[in-house]
Amino acid sequence: MSRLVFPLIAVILSLLPGLATGQETVKLDFVNADIEAVVKAIGEMTGRTFVLDPKVRGTVNVVSGKPIPKNLVYPMLQSALRAQG
């Protein structure tokens, strides 16, 4: 019996990385989304405050594909904004 339980637990934990590490996870799916809306949503997720220059306009793609730890959301936003120039 225990030979079946431990592998099953390992599979479940590997599918839930945030739960396994005690971190909350989120899945990002912003496709051709307004930069202002993305920054506002990520600010709410992370508890950070952002100040956007009124000249900042356009759309951005920030997609994680699978749930990621919440502490990686801000670095993903930074990467997406750097890619935009």
N, C-alpha and C positions, 0 to 999 in steps of 0.2 A: 504494500500500500504506500509506504513512504517513498518508494522508488518512483512512484507516479506523481506524488504530490509536489515534491521539490522541483522537478523539471517544469511542472505546470505553473508553479509560483514564479519561477525564473522567466518563463515566457510572458506571463502577465506583467511582471515588473519591467521587462524590456520594452513592452509596448506602451508603457506609461512612464516615460522618462522623468517628467515633472513630479509625479507621485513618488517615484523611486528615490529621488534626491530631496524630496520635501519642498520643491519649488513649484510655484504655480506656473502653468503653461498657457500659452495663447497661440491661436493660429491666425496668421495675417493673410488677408486676401484683398489687397487694394490693387485693382487693375484699372489703369487709366483714371485714377482717382485724383481729384483736385488736391494739390499740395496742402492747401490750408486745412482741408477736411482731414487729411491723413495726419498732419501734425497735431491737430486738435484731438483726434482719437487716440494717438499714441501718447499724448500728454496726459489724457485721462487714465490710460492703462498703466502708465509708469509713475504718475504723480509728479511729473516734471512740468515746469512752466516754460513756455516758449514765447519768444517775441519775434514775429515775422515782419520783415521790411515790406511795406506795401507794394514794392516792385516785384516781389516774389510771386510769380504766377505760373500756371501750367499744371501738368498732370505728372503723376509718378506711379510706378509699379513697385509695390512692396508685398511679396508673396513668400510665405514660409513653406508651403507645401504640406508640412506636418506641424503639429504643436511644438513650440519651442519654449524654453524657459523665459519667463518674463524679463529677466535681466539682459537678454539678448535683443530685445525689441528696439531699444534706443540705438545700439550700434548698427542694427539693420537700417534704421531710418537714416543715420549718418551716411552709410554707404550708398543708399539710394539717392540721397541729395547730392553727394559728391559726384555720382555718375551723371547727374543732370547738369553739372557744371556750376 
